[in-house]
Amino acid sequence: MISRRNFLRTIAVGGGAGLMGAAVRPAGAEPSPETSKLRLLRTGSICWAPQYLAEELLHAEGFAEVTYVDMPTGAVSGRLASGEADLSMNFVGPNIIRVDAGDPVVFLAGVHVGCFEVFGSDRIQRIRDLRGRTFAVSSLNSAEHIFFATVAGYVGLDPRRDIRWITPDGEFAEPGAPRGRYGNEDSGRLFREGKADGFLGFPPQPQELRAQKTGRVLVNSAVDRPWSQYFCCLATASKEFVRKHPVATKRALRAILKAADLCAVDPQRAARTLVDKGYTPRYEYALQVMKELPYGKWREYDPEDTLRFYALRLHEAGMIKSSPQKIIAQAGDWRFLNELKKELKG
């Protein structure tokens, strides 16, 4: 994790830092972004804090108009491919599936590790105990469904046969089942009501369940291997946006990565900003998330390793047809990250 002094120096180079009170100045000798408008996505999960806290930094990077588009459900890549947004953080698993289906998006960088936790009811001691049991998800191919499918497959379970998936719309078992209209909060309710034996939550849900002493944590991806060795959330953009706006892409990514450093170095300030901006009502849960998630790892871990790991798990589970190598070749673009690693040294 970078030091606070280095962070203050880093965040002042190449952009503004209103959140930290640092001086605002232009980003080196770079040209202005090709567009002054940037559209990002917003979900109910506060593990995306760097994207939300980057707003002032984005203005300092030359984006006069920064818009956050609500996305209660679905895959980020679908919204990028449809033109609803330009760039966004994402949960890696669902977006690999969408890339396999042909969505024209590119992964730009890993942002943080460890956002999800798997919970089991009191009678569940380990992941393998969920064989033949019910697991609550909002819909098939939702983020929680895909992440848990990779976890189940990793310990030898077949997610297509060994798990009884249940949604707020009712049970389903076939890949062709319709997508529901519900979110992760609704599937969490099924678990709290005892209608499911397992559940995978994203912040602040794990913090709430632990505070309520509901169930037990089976996997915490921030600390448990192998999940703690890979990014769960990456920055992604539409290929068209990157092609037309390479300077804007780099500037936007720089702001998000600086905001990730903010979360790591000053979690209290980051948590308070999330509450003040209306992203979550509970400061104590937001502070837990900022302290527990390794936001300072984006320099150390290789996002290509993350794509390889999750694509292999999904390929083994029969959820994608493409090989990991094809996914990486089709959707990995690390040139901006490599430049920013040199520029924003910790």
N, C-alpha and C positions, 0 to 999 in steps of 0.2 A: 504494500500500500504506500502511495507516495506521501511525503511529508506535507504538512499544512503550508509551510513556507514555499516549497516547490510548487504546490498547487496554486497558490496565489500568484506566483510568477508566471506559471504556465497559462492560467486562465486569462491573464491580461494580454498575452501574446496572441494576436490573430483574431481578436474579437472583444466584445464587451463583457462585463461581469457585474451587472447591476445587483445580482443576488448577493454577491460577496462584497460590494462596496469598492471594487477595484476600478481603476481608471479604464475608460472606454477609448479605444483607438483602433484605426483600421487594421485589417489583417495583412500585415507585411506589404509586400509589393504585388500581391495577387490582383488580377483584374476584378472588377465588380462582377457579381453573379449575373448570369444571362437573363435571369428573371427575378423580379422583386417579390414574387408571390410563392408561398410554399404551403402545401396542404399535408397535414399529418393526421394520424388516427388517434382516437381516444377510446379506451376500454375501461372496464370497472376494476382492473387489476393495477395496484399501485406499484408493482415491481417495474412498471414502465416509467418510473419517476424521472430518469434522465431525459426522456422525451418531453415530459411536461415542464420540467425545470429549465429546459433549454430555450424557452420562449424569448427571454430577454437577450440571451446570447445570439439567437437567430436574428433578432432585430439588429444587433451590433454587427452581424456578419453581412448585412446589406439587404435582409428580407423585410421590406416595409409592411407586408401583409402576411401574417402567419395564422393559419386557420387550423383548428382541431375538429375533425369530423368524427362524430360519434359512431362507434362500431360495437354494438352490444354482443353480436355473435358473428361467426364465420371466420374465414382465413384472411389474413392481411393481404396475401398475394392476390386474392380475388378482387379486393378493393383497389389495389394498385393496377391490376390488369384492366379493370373496367374504367380507369381514369378518375375514380372518386378521390384518390389521394396520390401524392407524388412519392413519398418516402415515409417509412415508419419502422419502429421496432416490431418484432414479431416473435411468436413462439415457434421454434425451429421445426418441430415435427409436422404440424399441419401444413406448413408452407413448402416443405419438401414434397409432400403428397401433391400439392397443387402445381409445383414445378414439374413433377413427373407427368401431370395431366396436361402440361403445356402452357401454364401461365408465364408470360414474358416478363419475368422479374429477375433481379440479381441481388445476391447477398453481398453486403459491403463490409461488415465488421461484426465481431461479437461485442456485446455491450455488458452483459453480466451473466453470472453463473447462479444456479441454484434457486429458482423461483418457486418450484412446486414441492408439495409434501403429500405423501400418500397416507391416508388414515384407514385404520381397520376398526371394526367394532370390538367390544371387549372379548369376544370369543375368537378373534383372529390374532395370532401371535406373529405371523410372518407372511410374506407375499404368497408363498406356496399354499398357505391355508385358504386362499381365495379360490382355489380350484372348485368349480361347481357352485360358487357363491355369486351373489348379486353385487354389481359395482355400478354406482350411480354416475351418469354422465348427462350433459345437456342434450347431446345428439351424437349420432355416429359421425366420426371424423372431426369432432370438436377437439380442442386442444387437450382437454383432460382425457378423452378417449384415446387419442394417439399417444400421448405421453405414457399413460398407464399400459397401453398395449406393448410399448417398447420395454417397460419395466417387467411386465409379465413374461414376455418372450425371453428376456435376458436370464430369468431364473428357471426356464424350461417349460413354462406354461404356453399353451397355444391360445392366443387371445380370441381366436375365432370359434374355438370349441370348448375351452375350459372355463370361460367367464360368461356369466349371465348378465348382460348389459341391461340396465334399466334407466329409462328417462322419465321426465315429468309427463310425457305423452303416453307412457306405458312401456312394456318390455319390447325388445327387438333383438334379432339375432343375425339377420342377413344384411350383407353390405348394401343391398338395394333399398333398405328401409328409408322412409322419408326423413328429412332433417326436421327437427323440432323447431319451435319458435322460442324456446327457452334459453336461459343463460346458465352459467356455472352456479349462480346463487340458488337457482331452483333445484339443481341436482344436489347441492349441499343440504338443502332442506330435507330431501329424501333420506340422506344419511343421518341427519340429526333426529328425524322422526323414527329411526329404526327400520326403515323400509329397504335399506341397502346395507351390505356388509362392508363395503369399501367405498372410498371417495378420494379424489385427487383435487386439491385446492390450490389456488393462487392467492397471493397477498391481496387483501388482509384476511382471507378465510382461514388459513392455518393459525394465525395469531388469535382469531376469535375462537376457533375450536379448542385450542390449547387453554385459553383463558376460561372457557366453559367446562373444561375437563371432559370433553366429548370424544370418545374413542381413544385410540393410541396411534402414535406416529410410527409407521412401518418403514418409510423412506423419507429422509430429508435431503433433497438434492443439493443443498448448500454444503453439506458435510459428508454425505455418504457416497462412497465410490461405487461404480465409476461415474455416477451422474455429476458429482462435484468437480470432475476433471474436464467438463465440457460446458460450453455456453448453453443456456436454455433460450435466451433472447438475443437475436441478431438484428442489426439494422439492414433494411431491405428497401430497394427502390424499383420503380418500373424501368425497364430497359430503355424505353423511349425517353423518359426524363433524364436518365444518365447520358444518353446519346446527345440530346439537345443541350443539356445544361451541366457539363462536367465541372465547371467552377462552382456552380451552385450546389452540386452534389457534395463536393469536398467541403465547402463551407458549412453545409447543413450537418454533415457527419461530424465535423470538428466541434460544433456546438453541442451535439448530443454526447460525444465522448468527454468533453469538458464537464458537462453536467453530471456524467457518471462519476468523475473525480470529485465533484462537489458532494455527491451522496456519500462517497467513501470517507472524505476528510472532515466534513461538517454535517453529520447525520441530523443533529438537532435543527440546524437551519433548513436543511432539506425537508425534514418532516413538517416543520412549521409552515413552510411555503406550500406544501401539498394541501394542508388543511386550509390555509388562507385562500388558496385558489379554488377550493371546493372539490378537490379530487377525492377526499376522504374526510369523514367527520371526526375520526378518533386519532388524536395526536399520539397517544401511547402505542397504538398499533403501527402507525406510520413510522415511529421512531424505532420500533422493533425491526421492522422490515429494513430500514436504512442501515441498522447496525448488523443485522444477520446476513444480508446478501452481500457477496463479495463483488462490490461494484468496482473495486480497483484492479481487477484482473484482466482488463481488456488488452493491456499491453503484453501480458505474459502468455496467455493461451492462444492457440491457433484456431481461428474459426473454420479453417478447412478440415481440421481434425474433427470438429463438431459435426460438420456435414457428413463426413465419412462414417462416423460412429452411428449417427441416427439413421442415415440412409441404409446402412447395413442392417440395422435392427428392423427397419420397416420392410426392407427387401426380404429378409428371412421370415417375417410375419406374413408375407404375401400382400402387403398393403401398397407397394409400389412395384413397377416392372423394371425401372431403370436401375442400373448398377450405381454404386456410390461414385465411381469414376465419372460416369456420365452426368450425374447430378452436379458434381463439382465443375466439370468442364462447361456445362450448360449455364450454371447460375452462380459461379463464384467470381467475384471481381474485387481483388484485394489491393488494387493500385493506390486508391485513396488512403486506405488504412496504412499501408506501408509508408507513405509520405508523412502521415500524421504521427506515426510512431516515432519518426526521427524528429519531427517538429515539436511534439508535446512530450518531451522526455520527462520522466518522473524524478 
